[in-house]
């Protein structure tokens, strides 16, 4: 199989964030996403600043921040602008269209105001995509569908995964790709983003299962999400550099 270069995939991507993300990965030469799963705003901003030069995406779980205030997202946006990366709020929406639309736009977090990318489970049916799209598309945002999960015993397999691909195809303007464990679609405009990455592939004893950067890329992933492998490392900046290097080298061997 021939894999198109990222700048050509940027041209083919219908979603505006996917387009910019492919181009950024190509120019910055990094397919690394750091999961900033820390619980204090100061730690989150410090981590973003430390790893910013090595990443294309910074993934947040804004609802685990114990001292959340809107200032943190404003600061994060400044860091993202300075270091050139996109912000992905890992909200994993999972309700009916009318509810997720409000969760995306309203509440404490006003996610659509600052997150370039969010993700959603497809369990409630295609209405979840339509609800999020109403709010996100006019703001030029992108949606990733959770087509597979990294955790042991995940039910997102088989026909469930197939449905995610089918509904993504119907909403290519807003759905930019998948959270998955391998390449799912041969449409080059979709991006495949894979969590559960560590150099030492093992488990965390709470169901998480890890692949190495090399094995995830060999299975067709485009972007690798690393959480504890980086933020829990003695030196997160150095760890991010090493994961970036491994991910990028593995990618360049595929083209
Ligand atoms: O299937 C999934 C989907 C996601 S988004 N498995 C995951 O682990 N994630 C997220 O990726 C998870 O919520 C966490 O933020 C990150 C993995 O963290 P790590 O510390 O295990 O690398």
Boltz pocket constraint, residues with backbone or C-beta under 6 A from the ligand:
constraints:
  - pocket:
      binder: B
      contacts: [[A, 35], [A, 37], [A, 61], [A, 90], [A, 148], [A, 149], [A, 150], [A, 151], [A, 179], [A, 195], [A, 196], [A, 197], [A, 208], [A, 225], [A, 226], [A, 227], [A, 228], [A, 229]]
      max_distance: 6.0
